[in-house]
Amino acid sequence: CFTNHKIKYIMKKLNNLLNKVGMDKALHFAFAGWAVSAVSPFGITAMAIVFILVFILSVIKERCLDDYADFSDVVASFLGEIVALLLYIPADLILN
């Protein structure tokens, strides 16, 4: 059971992480992971297609839409996608 003290400790650690990483990169990570995870009911092929599309869109966004191309945002998106796949694969193996 989480006590109030433990919750405050976890929230403080999360806040420190977001301050170090930056909200922009955290959003890139979260959105890319969500996009890949959202198609998981359709299988690994759908996830692979979305993985590639999100990666390409991340690069295009950084090169064409932003004033300054920060490719660490692309890395954050890529890591979010990888985490989504790494969570899906063992779950798929266990459940099927």
Secondary structure, 3 states (H helix, E strand, C coil): CCCHHHHHHHHHHHHHHHHHHCHHHHHHHHHHHHHHHHCHHHCHHHHHHHHHHHHHHHHHHHHHHCCCCCHHHHHHHHHHHHHHHHHHHHHHHHHC
